[in-house]
Amino acid sequence: MTQDRVASVAAWLAGGAEPERPVLRAAVKESLAALAGAAPGRSVEVRVPPYGAVQCIEGPRHGRGTPPNVVETDARTWLGLAMGTLSWSDAVASGAVSASGMRAADIADFLPLH
């Protein structure tokens, strides 16, 4: 992410104004791509609607339909996880993250993103 995007998102996560939609979209897409790069594979699908989704984590991959391991959350929660301002356990406990399947929680090993 560019420094301007990082600063805008960090300010929002700290309680500031929400960044413009294109900034959020870019931040989510770039951070999802970073996750896929850090944890290549196709066994877990991470969804941040409406901005993007990636498959990651080595292991058995699914063919069609809903994958057996899915993580879904909103942009604010995802970016908090990616930037390290929110822990995986807190996000799951609060219900901000939906994690289904035995491998879904494996993405926590890659968060925050560096």
TORSE-20256 format. One record per atom (N, C-alpha, C, O): chain; atom name; y, z, x. Coordinates in pm, 1 decimal. Layout:
<rs>
A, CA, Y, Z, X
...
</rs>
This chain:
<rs>
A, N, -117.9, 0.0, 84.3
A, CA, 0.0, 0.0, 0.0
A, C, 124.1, 0.0, 88.7
A, O, 124.8, 56.2, 198.2
A, N, 226.5, -63.3, 39.2
A, CA, 351.8, -61.2, 113.5
A, C, 410.3, 79.8, 107.0
A, O, 376.2, 158.6, 18.8
A, N, 498.4, 109.9, 201.2
A, CA, 558.2, 243.8, 202.7
A, C, 639.2, 271.2, 76.6
A, O, 643.2, 384.6, 28.8
A, N, 704.1, 167.6, 22.2
A, CA, 780.4, 186.7, -101.3
A, C, 688.7, 224.6, -216.5
A, O, 721.5, 312.6, -296.1
A, N, 573.1, 158.1, -225.8
A, CA, 477.9, 189.5, -332.8
A, C, 422.4, 330.0, -314.2
A, O, 412.7, 407.3, -409.5
A, N, 386.7, 361.6, -192.4
A, CA, 332.2, 494.7, -164.7
A, C, 434.5, 601.1, -202.8
A, O, 399.9, 700.1, -267.2
A, N, 559.2, 581.5, -163.9
A, CA, 664.3, 679.4, -195.7
A, C, 685.1, 690.5, -346.2
A, O, 701.9, 800.8, -398.4
A, N, 684.2, 577.8, -416.4
A, CA, 703.8, 577.7, -560.8
A, C, 589.7, 649.9, -631.6
A, O, 612.9, 730.7, -721.5
A, N, 467.3, 620.7, -591.0
A, CA, 350.7, 684.9, -652.4
A, C, 347.5, 832.8, -617.0
A, O, 320.7, 915.9, -703.8
A, N, 373.9, 867.2, -492.7
A, CA, 374.0, 1008.0, -451.3
A, C, 478.2, 1088.2, -529.1
A, O, 452.5, 1201.6, -569.7
A, N, 594.8, 1029.4, -549.5
A, CA, 699.1, 1098.2, -626.7
A, C, 653.4, 1120.5, -770.4
A, O, 677.8, 1226.9, -827.3
A, N, 587.6, 1021.6, -829.5
A, CA, 537.1, 1033.3, -966.2
A, C, 431.8, 1143.0, -974.8
A, O, 434.2, 1224.8, -1066.8
A, N, 339.7, 1144.8, -879.4
A, CA, 234.9, 1245.8, -880.5
A, C, 290.9, 1386.3, -862.6
A, O, 229.6, 1484.1, -905.6
A, N, 408.0, 1396.3, -798.8
A, CA, 473.4, 1525.8, -779.1
A, C, 562.8, 1564.2, -896.4
A, O, 630.6, 1666.9, -892.2
A, N, 563.0, 1481.0, -1001.8
A, CA, 641.1, 1514.7, -1120.9
A, C, 761.7, 1427.9, -1145.1
A, O, 838.4, 1453.2, -1238.0
A, N, 780.5, 1325.1, -1063.0
A, CA, 894.1, 1235.2, -1079.3
A, C, 869.9, 1129.9, -1186.6
A, O, 774.6, 1137.7, -1264.1
A, N, 958.0, 1032.5, -1188.6
A, CA, 951.2, 924.7, -1287.4
A, C, 831.8, 833.8, -1261.3
A, O, 793.8, 810.2, -1146.6
A, N, 773.7, 783.6, -1369.1
A, CA, 661.4, 691.1, -1357.9
A, C, 707.9, 559.4, -1296.9
A, O, 810.0, 504.6, -1338.4
A, N, 634.1, 508.4, -1199.0
A, CA, 671.3, 379.6, -1139.7
A, C, 659.3, 267.0, -1242.2
A, O, 592.1, 281.0, -1344.4
A, N, 724.2, 157.7, -1213.7
A, CA, 713.9, 41.8, -1301.4
A, C, 570.1, -7.7, -1301.8
A, O, 495.2, 12.8, -1206.3
A, N, 533.2, -73.3, -1411.4
A, CA, 395.7, -119.9, -1430.2
A, C, 344.3, -206.4, -1314.1
A, O, 230.7, -186.4, -1271.1
A, N, 422.7, -301.4, -1261.5
A, CA, 371.7, -380.5, -1148.2
A, C, 340.7, -295.0, -1025.0
A, O, 248.1, -325.8, -949.9
A, N, 416.6, -189.6, -1004.4
A, CA, 391.2, -99.7, -891.3
A, C, 259.7, -25.3, -913.9
A, O, 177.9, -13.9, -822.7
A, N, 239.8, 25.3, -1035.4
A, CA, 114.9, 94.5, -1067.5
A, C, -4.3, 0.5, -1053.2
A, O, -105.8, 36.5, -993.6
A, N, 8.4, -118.6, -1107.7
A, CA, -101.4, -216.2, -1100.1
A, C, -138.1, -244.2, -955.0
A, O, -255.8, -242.2, -918.9
A, N, -38.5, -270.0, -872.7
A, CA, -64.4, -298.6, -731.4
A, C, -125.8, -178.8, -660.8
A, O, -219.1, -194.5, -582.0
A, N, -75.1, -60.5, -687.8
A, CA, -127.4, 59.9, -623.2
A, C, -273.4, 83.8, -661.4
A, O, -355.7, 116.3, -575.9
A, N, -305.3, 67.7, -789.6
A, CA, -443.4, 86.3, -834.5
A, C, -534.0, -19.6, -773.8
A, O, -639.8, 13.1, -720.0
A, N, -494.3, -145.0, -781.5
A, CA, -577.8, -253.5, -728.8
A, C, -600.9, -237.6, -578.3
A, O, -712.9, -255.5, -530.5
A, N, -497.2, -204.6, -505.0
A, CA, -511.2, -188.6, -360.0
A, C, -599.8, -69.1, -325.6
A, O, -679.6, -75.9, -232.2
A, N, -586.3, 39.0, -399.9
A, CA, -668.2, 156.7, -370.5
A, C, -813.7, 134.8, -411.9
A, O, -904.6, 183.9, -344.8
A, N, -837.1, 62.2, -520.8
A, CA, -974.1, 28.6, -558.5
A, C, -1038.0, -61.7, -452.9
A, O, -1154.9, -44.6, -418.6
A, N, -961.8, -156.6, -402.3
A, CA, -1012.5, -244.8, -296.4
A, C, -1044.3, -164.3, -170.9
A, O, -1143.3, -191.9, -103.1
A, N, -962.1, -65.8, -139.7
A, CA, -987.7, 19.5, -23.5
A, C, -1116.5, 99.3, -42.3
A, O, -1193.4, 116.3, 52.3
A, N, -1140.4, 148.5, -164.1
A, CA, -1264.5, 219.6, -192.9
A, C, -1384.2, 127.2, -174.2
A, O, -1482.8, 165.0, -111.1
A, N, -1375.8, 6.4, -228.8
A, CA, -1486.0, -89.1, -215.8
A, C, -1511.3, -124.0, -69.3
A, O, -1625.8, -146.2, -30.0
A, N, -1407.0, -128.9, 10.5
A, CA, -1422.4, -155.6, 152.9
A, C, -1484.8, -38.6, 227.9
A, O, -1564.1, -58.3, 319.9
A, N, -1448.9, 82.4, 188.4
A, CA, -1501.1, 202.4, 254.8
A, C, -1643.4, 234.3, 211.4
A, O, -1719.9, 293.9, 287.1
A, N, -1678.8, 194.7, 89.6
A, CA, -1810.0, 226.3, 33.1
A, C, -1871.3, 100.8, -28.2
A, O, -1886.9, 92.5, -150.0
A, N, -1906.2, 2.7, 56.0
A, CA, -1958.3, -122.7, 0.6
A, C, -2089.9, -101.4, -73.9
A, O, -2170.0, -14.7, -39.0
A, N, -2109.2, -180.8, -174.4
A, CA, -2230.4, -174.4, -255.1
A, C, -2198.8, -207.7, -399.5
A, O, -2086.3, -243.9, -433.9
A, N, -2300.9, -194.6, -483.4
A, CA, -2283.2, -230.4, -623.2
A, C, -2354.1, -133.6, -718.3
A, O, -2390.3, -171.6, -829.6
A, N, -2373.6, -10.5, -675.4
A, CA, -2447.3, 81.4, -762.7
A, C, -2358.1, 167.2, -852.0
A, O, -2406.3, 223.6, -950.3
A, N, -2229.6, 178.3, -820.3
A, CA, -2136.1, 256.5, -902.6
A, C, -2017.5, 167.9, -937.1
A, O, -1961.3, 100.9, -850.5
A, N, -1980.3, 168.4, -1063.8
A, CA, -1861.4, 94.4, -1105.0
A, C, -1749.0, 194.1, -1131.2
A, O, -1766.6, 290.5, -1205.7
A, N, -1634.0, 170.4, -1069.9
A, CA, -1516.7, 255.7, -1088.7
A, C, -1416.2, 176.0, -1170.0
A, O, -1375.5, 67.1, -1129.6
A, N, -1376.2, 229.9, -1284.1
A, CA, -1285.5, 161.4, -1375.8
A, C, -1156.2, 241.0, -1392.6
A, O, -1157.6, 362.1, -1415.0
A, N, -1044.5, 169.0, -1381.0
A, CA, -912.8, 228.5, -1404.8
A, C, -839.8, 133.3, -1499.2
A, O, -756.1, 54.0, -1456.2
A, N, -872.6, 142.0, -1629.8
A, CA, -810.1, 49.6, -1724.3
A, C, -662.0, 79.5, -1740.7
A, O, -623.1, 196.1, -1733.4
A, N, -579.8, -18.6, -1762.1
A, CA, -609.2, -161.8, -1771.5
A, C, -593.3, -234.7, -1638.2
A, O, -584.2, -357.4, -1636.0
A, N, -589.8, -161.4, -1528.0
A, CA, -550.1, -220.4, -1400.7
A, C, -662.4, -281.5, -1318.2
A, O, -638.5, -379.0, -1247.0
A, N, -782.2, -228.7, -1324.8
A, CA, -887.0, -286.9, -1243.6
A, C, -1015.5, -207.9, -1244.5
A, O, -1024.4, -98.3, -1299.8
A, N, -1115.2, -267.6, -1180.9
A, CA, -1246.5, -205.7, -1165.7
A, C, -1312.2, -265.1, -1041.9
A, O, -1289.3, -381.0, -1007.5
A, N, -1393.6, -184.6, -975.8
A, CA, -1471.3, -232.0, -860.9
A, C, -1610.2, -171.1, -866.6
A, O, -1634.0, -68.8, -930.8
A, N, -1700.4, -238.0, -797.2
A, CA, -1832.6, -182.3, -775.9
A, C, -1840.1, -139.1, -630.2
A, O, -1787.9, -206.4, -541.4
A, N, -1905.0, -27.1, -607.3
A, CA, -1913.1, 28.2, -473.0
A, C, -2038.8, 112.2, -459.1
A, O, -2117.0, 122.8, -553.6
A, N, -2058.5, 170.2, -345.6
A, CA, -2169.2, 259.2, -310.3
A, C, -2300.4, 180.4, -299.2
A, O, -2344.0, 113.8, -393.1
A, N, -2360.5, 190.7, -182.0
A, CA, -2489.5, 125.4, -159.8
A, C, -2595.6, 185.7, -250.2
A, O, -2587.7, 302.3, -289.1
A, N, -2694.5, 104.2, -282.7
A, CA, -2804.8, 150.2, -366.2
A, C, -2843.3, 43.3, -464.5
A, O, -2797.0, -70.4, -455.4
A, N, -2928.2, 79.1, -559.1
A, CA, -2972.7, -20.0, -657.5
A, C, -2855.0, -74.6, -736.5
A, O, -2766.7, 0.6, -777.6
A, N, -2854.2, -204.0, -757.2
A, CA, -2745.7, -263.5, -835.8
A, C, -2796.7, -298.8, -973.4
A, O, -2916.5, -317.4, -995.0
A, N, -2704.2, -307.3, -1064.8
A, CA, -2741.4, -342.4, -1201.3
A, C, -2720.9, -492.2, -1221.1
A, O, -2648.9, -556.6, -1144.8
A, N, -2784.5, -546.6, -1323.4
A, CA, -2771.7, -689.5, -1352.3
A, C, -2668.1, -718.0, -1458.0
A, O, -2560.3, -769.4, -1428.0
A, N, -2699.2, -685.6, -1579.6
A, CA, -2607.9, -714.8, -1689.6
A, C, -2579.8, -589.1, -1771.7
A, O, -2650.4, -488.6, -1763.6
A, N, -2474.9, -599.7, -1849.9
A, CA, -2441.2, -488.8, -1937.9
A, C, -2371.9, -376.0, -1864.0
A, O, -2321.0, -393.1, -1753.2
A, N, -2371.5, -262.1, -1927.4
A, CA, -2306.5, -145.7, -1869.3
A, C, -2389.3, -92.6, -1753.6
A, O, -2508.9, -68.1, -1769.7
A, N, -2328.2, -74.4, -1637.5
A, CA, -2402.5, -21.0, -1524.2
A, C, -2444.3, 124.1, -1549.9
A, O, -2381.0, 193.7, -1629.3
A, N, -2550.0, 169.3, -1483.3
A, CA, -2597.2, 306.5, -1506.5
A, C, -2507.0, 413.9, -1446.7
A, O, -2515.1, 530.0, -1486.8
A, N, -2421.0, 377.3, -1351.2
A, CA, -2333.1, 473.8, -1285.5
A, C, -2188.5, 425.8, -1300.0
A, O, -2148.0, 327.5, -1238.0
A, N, -2112.5, 496.0, -1381.7
A, CA, -1975.6, 453.5, -1410.7
A, C, -1880.0, 570.7, -1395.2
A, O, -1907.0, 681.8, -1440.7
A, N, -1768.2, 543.4, -1330.3
A, CA, -1657.6, 638.8, -1320.7
A, C, -1539.8, 571.8, -1389.1
A, O, -1506.6, 457.7, -1356.8
A, N, -1476.3, 640.3, -1482.7
A, CA, -1360.3, 583.4, -1550.6
A, C, -1251.4, 688.7, -1561.6
A, O, -1277.1, 804.7, -1593.7
A, N, -1128.3, 644.9, -1533.9
A, CA, -1014.6, 735.8, -1541.8
A, C, -886.4, 655.8, -1560.5
A, O, -887.4, 532.8, -1556.6
A, N, -778.1, 725.8, -1580.3
A, CA, -646.6, 662.6, -1594.0
A, C, -582.7, 645.1, -1456.2
A, O, -630.8, 699.3, -1356.6
A, N, -475.0, 569.5, -1452.5
A, CA, -409.0, 536.8, -1325.7
A, C, -357.9, 661.5, -1253.5
A, O, -374.7, 673.3, -1132.1
A, N, -297.1, 752.5, -1324.6
A, CA, -241.2, 872.4, -1259.8
A, C, -351.2, 954.2, -1193.0
A, O, -336.6, 997.3, -1078.6
A, N, -459.7, 975.1, -1264.1
A, CA, -570.5, 1051.9, -1208.8
A, C, -631.2, 979.9, -1089.1
A, O, -655.7, 1041.2, -985.3
A, N, -655.4, 849.8, -1103.6
A, CA, -713.8, 774.0, -993.5
A, C, -625.8, 780.9, -868.4
A, O, -674.8, 806.0, -758.3
A, N, -498.4, 758.9, -886.2
A, CA, -409.2, 759.8, -769.8
A, C, -398.8, 899.7, -708.7
A, O, -384.2, 912.8, -587.2
A, N, -406.1, 1003.4, -790.8
A, CA, -410.7, 1139.8, -738.4
A, C, -535.3, 1163.2, -654.5
A, O, -528.5, 1226.2, -549.0
A, N, -649.3, 1112.7, -701.2
A, CA, -773.2, 1123.0, -624.8
A, C, -762.9, 1043.7, -495.4
A, O, -799.2, 1092.3, -388.2
A, N, -713.0, 921.5, -506.6
A, CA, -704.1, 832.7, -390.5
A, C, -609.7, 887.3, -284.3
A, O, -634.1, 870.3, -164.9
A, N, -502.1, 952.7, -326.9
A, CA, -401.7, 1002.3, -232.1
A, C, -425.5, 1147.7, -191.2
A, O, -356.9, 1199.7, -103.2
A, N, -522.0, 1212.5, -254.5
A, CA, -556.0, 1348.3, -215.5
A, C, -474.3, 1457.7, -280.3
A, O, -478.4, 1572.2, -235.3
A, N, -400.2, 1425.4, -385.0
A, CA, -324.1, 1529.4, -454.7
A, C, -404.7, 1593.6, -567.4
A, O, -359.3, 1688.6, -631.3
A, N, -525.4, 1540.4, -591.2
A, CA, -614.2, 1591.3, -695.6
A, C, -756.2, 1588.2, -640.9
A, O, -796.9, 1489.7, -579.3
A, N, -830.7, 1693.8, -662.7
A, CA, -969.1, 1697.3, -615.0
A, C, -1062.7, 1639.5, -720.8
A, O, -1033.7, 1642.1, -840.4
A, N, -1174.0, 1588.1, -674.0
A, CA, -1275.8, 1532.4, -763.0
A, C, -1323.1, 1639.4, -862.1
A, O, -1331.3, 1613.3, -982.1
A, N, -1353.7, 1757.3, -813.4
A, CA, -1406.0, 1862.4, -901.5
A, C, -1304.3, 1902.1, -1008.4
A, O, -1341.9, 1925.1, -1123.4
A, N, -1177.3, 1910.5, -972.6
A, CA, -1074.9, 1944.1, -1071.5
A, C, -1059.6, 1833.3, -1175.4
A, O, -1044.9, 1860.7, -1294.5
A, N, -1063.3, 1708.4, -1129.8
A, CA, -1048.1, 1594.9, -1221.3
A, C, -1164.1, 1587.8, -1319.8
A, O, -1143.3, 1562.0, -1438.4
A, N, -1284.4, 1610.1, -1272.1
A, CA, -1401.6, 1607.4, -1360.5
A, C, -1398.2, 1726.5, -1454.9
A, O, -1422.7, 1711.0, -1574.5
A, N, -1368.2, 1845.6, -1402.8
A, CA, -1366.5, 1966.6, -1485.3
A, C, -1263.3, 1958.6, -1597.2
A, O, -1285.6, 2010.6, -1706.5
A, N, -1150.3, 1893.5, -1569.8
A, CA, -1045.6, 1882.5, -1671.4
A, C, -1073.1, 1772.1, -1773.3
A, O, -1004.8, 1763.4, -1875.4
A, N, -1172.4, 1688.3, -1746.1
A, CA, -1201.9, 1577.6, -1835.8
A, C, -1119.2, 1453.8, -1806.5
A, O, -1127.9, 1355.1, -1879.4
A, N, -1039.5, 1457.5, -1701.3
A, CA, -956.5, 1342.1, -1666.3
A, C, -1039.8, 1227.7, -1609.3
A, O, -996.6, 1112.5, -1610.2
A, N, -1159.4, 1259.6, -1559.7
A, CA, -1252.1, 1159.5, -1507.6
A, C, -1379.5, 1166.8, -1590.0
A, O, -1434.6, 1274.3, -1613.4
A, N, -1424.7, 1051.2, -1633.0
A, CA, -1555.3, 1039.4, -1696.7
A, C, -1649.5, 982.7, -1591.5
A, O, -1628.1, 871.8, -1542.6
A, N, -1753.2, 1057.4, -1556.2
A, CA, -1849.5, 1014.0, -1455.0
A, C, -1988.8, 1022.3, -1515.1
A, O, -2039.0, 1130.9, -1543.9
A, N, -2050.8, 905.7, -1533.6
A, CA, -2184.7, 904.3, -1591.3
A, C, -2282.2, 841.1, -1493.8
A, O, -2248.9, 746.5, -1422.4
A, N, -2401.1, 894.1, -1492.3
A, CA, -2504.6, 844.0, -1403.3
A, C, -2520.8, 934.3, -1282.5
A, O, -2428.6, 1006.0, -1243.5
A, N, -2639.5, 929.6, -1224.1
A, CA, -2672.2, 1017.5, -1112.7
A, C, -2591.1, 988.6, -987.2
A, O, -2570.8, 1079.2, -906.4
A, N, -2544.3, 866.7, -968.0
A, CA, -2474.6, 829.0, -844.9
A, C, -2322.7, 829.2, -860.2
A, O, -2252.1, 811.3, -760.9
A, N, -2270.9, 848.5, -979.3
A, CA, -2126.3, 836.3, -1003.3
A, C, -2044.7, 929.0, -913.6
A, O, -1941.1, 889.0, -860.5
A, N, -2090.5, 1050.4, -897.0
A, CA, -2014.7, 1147.3, -817.1
A, C, -2015.0, 1115.0, -668.4
A, O, -1942.7, 1178.1, -591.3
A, N, -2095.9, 1016.9, -627.0
A, CA, -2099.5, 980.1, -485.3
A, C, -1965.1, 929.0, -434.9
A, O, -1939.5, 931.9, -314.5
A, N, -1878.9, 882.2, -524.7
A, CA, -1749.4, 832.7, -476.3
A, C, -1662.6, 945.5, -422.6
A, O, -1569.6, 921.5, -345.6
A, N, -1692.5, 1067.7, -462.7
A, CA, -1614.6, 1182.1, -412.9
A, C, -1621.4, 1192.9, -260.8
A, O, -1529.4, 1245.4, -198.1
A, N, -1729.8, 1143.5, -201.6
A, CA, -1744.6, 1148.7, -56.3
A, C, -1643.1, 1058.9, 14.7
A, O, -1620.6, 1073.8, 134.8
A, N, -1582.2, 966.3, -58.7
A, CA, -1487.8, 870.1, -0.4
A, C, -1342.2, 898.8, -38.0
A, O, -1251.7, 822.9, -3.5
A, N, -1321.8, 1009.6, -109.2
A, CA, -1187.3, 1044.2, -153.5
A, C, -1139.1, 1168.2, -80.2
A, O, -1220.6, 1256.4, -53.2
A, N, -1013.3, 1179.9, -47.1
A, CA, -910.7, 1076.5, -66.3
A, C, -933.4, 958.6, 28.2
A, O, -1004.5, 969.3, 128.1
A, N, -871.5, 846.9, -6.1
A, CA, -880.4, 726.6, 75.7
A, C, -788.6, 740.4, 196.1
A, O, -682.7, 802.4, 185.9
A, N, -826.2, 685.3, 306.8
A, CA, -742.4, 692.4, 427.4
A, C, -709.6, 554.0, 474.9
A, O, -640.0, 538.0, 575.1
</rs>
